Amino acid sequence: MTVSSPDPAVARVLLQLADEPAPPGAGGLVSSLTRLCSALVRHLPASGSGISLVGEGQGSAGIAAAAGPESRRLEELQFTLGEGPCLDAHAARRPMLEPDLAGAGSTRWPVYGPRAAQLGVGAVFAFPLQVGAARVGVLDIYRKQAGPLSDEALATGFTFAEVALRLLLQGQAEAPDGQAPAALTDALAYRMEVYQAQGIVMVDLQCGADEALARLRGHAFATGRDITSVARDVIDDTLHLPRDAPPERHATDGPGSRP
C-alpha cells in the first residue's frame, strides 16, 4: 500500500514505516498498520502502541494492529473493561493524554488505570483517527515511565496518527462498495462475536443490550479473561451467564444457572 505526501513530517514517518520489517503472516493493510506501530515504538519514547477500530458503540470495536503481544493485550483490556483512553478519545473526538496512569489516570479510569499500571504502563496517549464527522479508530501510545511527551514527541505522535488514518482511508477506498477492507476481517470479526454473544445474553436473560454487554464485561473482569474469549464461549453454548448470581459463575455451577 502506497501513501505519499508533500508534508515533511508525514514523509519522514512514511520513510520510517518503509524501513520497518514486515511482520510474519500479515500482508497488505494489516502489515502496514503493524509496521507503523512498531516504527512508532522505535522512533518515540514509547514501550508499546496499538490501533483499534471503534464504531458508534463501545462494544463495536476491534484491534487492527499492535506493536507486539503486550500492546495487543493493553488494547483488548480497554474493550473488556469498557473504559480507557481509546474509548474516551473516540467519544470526545480529541486526544486523551495521561502522563500519570497510576495516579490521576486511576481516578480518571478507576478500573482500567490500576489494571494497566499493573501491566507496567506508566503513561498512555490516545489519538483519535478521524476526518470531518467520520471516526475510524484510535492510535494508542504506551510508555513504561510516567511523564508527559515532549512537544516534539507529541507532534510526532500526531503525525503517526495522520499516517494511520491515511492508510485506513486508502484501504477503505480500495475495498468494494459497502464492505470493509478484506485485511481487517479479523478485527471486525471481534466486533461481530461480541455482538452475537450480546444478543444471546439478551434473549437468555430477557435484558437490554447495555445490561447484556455489562454482564459479558463483568464476567470477563471477574475471571481475568478478555471479552472476546467470553463471547466465544457464549456463542459455543459452553457458558451461560446466570440471571442473578455474580457474573463469574457458569451454568453448571448450581443455583442461579439458566433453566
C-alpha positions in Angstrom: 0.0 0.0 0.0 1.4 3.4 -1.0 0.7 6.7 0.6 2.6 9.8 -0.4 2.6 13.4 1.0 4.4 16.7 0.4 4.3 17.2 4.2 7.9 16.7 5.5 6.7 15.3 8.8 4.4 12.8 7.1 7.1 11.9 4.6 9.6 11.2 7.4 7.1 8.8 9.1 6.5 7.1 5.8 10.2 6.5 5.3 10.4 5.1 8.9 7.5 2.9 8.0 9.2 1.7 4.8 12.3 0.7 6.8 10.3 -1.4 9.3 10.4 -5.1 8.7 7.1 -6.7 7.7 5.5 -8.9 10.4 5.3 -12.6 9.7 2.0 -13.9 8.4 0.4 -10.4 7.7 0.1 -8.6 4.5 -1.4 -5.5 2.9 -3.2 -3.1 5.2 -2.7 -5.1 8.5 1.1 -5.4 7.7 1.3 -1.6 7.1 -0.5 -0.7 10.3 1.6 -3.2 12.3 4.8 -1.8 10.9 3.5 1.7 11.8 3.0 0.7 15.4 6.5 -0.9 15.5 8.1 2.1 13.9 6.4 4.4 16.4 7.9 2.5 19.3 11.3 2.7 17.7 11.2 6.4 17.0 9.3 7.8 20.0 9.9 7.4 23.7 7.3 4.6 23.8 7.1 1.0 25.0 4.0 0.0 23.0 1.4 1.1 20.5 -1.8 -0.2 19.1 -4.5 0.8 16.6 -8.1 -0.1 17.2 -11.2 0.4 15.1 -14.1 1.8 17.1 -17.7 2.1 15.9 -20.5 4.2 17.4 -21.0 1.9 20.4 -18.2 1.0 22.8 -18.9 -2.7 22.2 -18.3 -2.3 18.5 -14.6 -2.3 18.3 -11.7 -4.4 17.0 -7.9 -4.4 17.2 -6.4 -3.6 13.8 -2.7 -3.8 14.7 -0.3 -3.7 17.7 3.4 -3.5 18.3 3.5 -6.9 19.9 1.5 -9.1 22.3 1.8 -6.8 25.3 0.4 -3.9 23.2 -2.4 -6.0 21.9 -3.3 -7.1 25.5 -3.5 -3.5 26.6 -5.8 -2.6 23.6 -8.0 -5.6 24.5 -8.1 -4.6 28.1 -10.0 -1.3 27.3 -12.8 -3.1 25.5 -13.0 -5.8 28.1 -13.5 -3.2 30.9 -15.5 -0.7 28.8 -13.3 2.2 29.8 -9.9 3.7 28.9 -8.2 6.4 26.9 -9.0 4.8 23.5 -12.8 4.8 24.1 -12.7 8.3 25.6 -10.6 9.7 22.7 -13.1 8.3 20.3 -16.2 9.6 22.2 -14.7 13.1 22.8 -13.2 13.4 19.3 -9.9 14.7 20.8 -6.7 13.2 22.2 -6.6 11.7 25.7 -3.1 12.4 27.1 -2.5 10.8 30.5 1.1 11.1 31.8 0.4 9.5 35.2 -1.7 6.4 34.8 -1.1 5.1 38.4 -2.1 8.5 39.8 -4.5 10.8 38.0 -5.2 8.1 35.4 -6.5 5.7 38.0 -9.0 8.4 39.1 -9.9 9.1 35.5 -10.4 5.3 34.7 -10.8 3.6 38.1 -10.8 0.1 36.7 -8.6 0.4 33.6 -6.0 2.6 35.3 -4.9 0.3 38.0 -5.0 -2.8 35.8 -2.9 -1.2 33.1 -0.5 0.1 35.7 -0.1 -3.4 37.0 0.9 -4.4 33.4 3.7 -1.9 33.5 2.2 1.1 31.9 3.1 4.5 33.4 1.6 6.8 30.8 -0.8 6.5 27.9 -1.6 8.8 25.0 -4.6 8.2 22.7 -5.1 10.0 19.3 -8.5 9.7 17.5 -8.3 8.8 13.8 -11.0 11.0 12.2 -11.7 13.1 9.3 -14.6 15.6 9.4 -17.5 13.8 11.2 -16.2 10.4 10.3 -14.5 8.5 13.1 -12.4 5.5 12.1 -10.5 4.4 15.2 -7.8 5.4 17.7 -4.0 5.2 17.9 -2.7 4.5 21.4 0.8 5.1 22.6 2.0 3.4 25.8 5.1 4.3 28.0 6.5 2.4 30.9 7.7 5.6 32.5 5.2 8.2 33.8 5.6 11.7 32.4 4.3 13.8 29.5 5.5 13.6 26.0 7.8 16.4 24.9 6.4 18.9 22.4 8.4 17.2 19.6 7.3 13.7 20.6 3.7 14.9 20.8 3.9 16.4 17.3 5.4 13.1 16.1 2.5 11.2 17.7 0.0 13.3 15.8 1.9 12.6 12.6 1.9 8.9 13.1 -1.9 9.2 13.8 -2.3 11.1 10.5 -0.4 8.3 8.6 -2.5 5.6 10.3 -5.7 7.5 9.2 -4.5 7.8 5.6 -3.6 4.1 5.5 -7.1 3.1 6.8 -8.9 5.5 4.4 -6.9 4.3 1.4 -7.7 0.7 2.4 -11.4 1.6 2.6 -11.2 3.3 -0.8 -9.8 0.2 -2.4 -12.5 -2.1 -0.9 -15.7 -2.9 -2.7 -18.6 -0.6 -2.1 -20.3 -1.1 1.3 -17.6 -3.5 2.5 -14.7 -3.1 4.9 -11.1 -3.8 3.7 -10.6 -7.6 3.5 -7.4 -7.3 5.5 -9.4 -6.1 8.6 -11.7 -9.1 8.6 -10.1 -10.4 11.9 -10.6 -7.1 13.6 -14.2 -6.8 12.6 -14.8 -10.5 13.5 -14.1 -9.5 17.1 -16.9 -7.0 16.8 -19.4 -9.5 15.4 -18.6 -12.1 18.0 -19.3 -9.7 20.8 -22.5 -8.5 19.1 -23.6 -12.1 18.6 -22.9 -13.0 22.3 -24.6 -9.8 23.4 -27.7 -10.9 21.5 -27.7 -14.4 23.0 -27.4 -12.9 26.6 -30.3 -10.5 25.8 -32.6 -13.4 24.9 -31.3 -15.7 27.6 -31.7 -13.2 30.5 -34.5 -11.1 29.0 -32.5 -7.9 29.4 -31.5 -4.9 27.3 -28.4 -4.5 25.1 -26.5 -2.4 27.7 -27.1 -4.8 30.5 -26.1 -7.8 28.3 -22.8 -6.1 27.4 -22.2 -5.2 31.0 -22.7 -8.8 32.1 -20.2 -10.0 29.4 -17.7 -7.5 30.6 -18.4 -8.3 34.3 -17.7 -12.0 33.7 -14.5 -11.2 31.8 -13.3 -8.9 34.6 -14.2 -11.4 37.3 -12.5 -14.3 35.6 -9.4 -12.4 34.3 -10.3 -13.1 30.7 -10.8 -10.9 27.7 -14.3 -10.2 26.4 -13.6 -11.9 23.1 -13.0 -15.3 24.6 -16.0 -14.9 26.9 -18.2 -14.1 23.8 -16.9 -17.2 22.0 -17.9 -19.4 25.0 -21.4 -17.9 25.0 -21.7 -18.5 21.2 -20.4 -22.1 21.6 -23.0 -22.7 24.3 -20.3 -23.6 26.9 -21.1 -20.6 29.1 -24.5 -19.4 30.3 -24.4 -16.2 32.3 -26.7 -16.6 35.3 -29.7 -14.3 35.8 -29.0 -13.0 39.3 -25.8 -14.6 40.5 -22.3 -13.0 40.2 -21.1 -13.0 36.6 -18.1 -15.3 37.2 -20.4 -18.3 37.7 -21.1 -20.8 34.9 -24.4 -22.6 34.1 -23.2 -25.8 35.7 -22.3 -24.1 39.0 -25.7 -24.7 40.6 -28.2 -22.2 41.8 -28.7 -19.2 39.6 -28.0 -21.2 36.4 -30.1 -20.8 33.4 -33.1 -23.2 33.4 
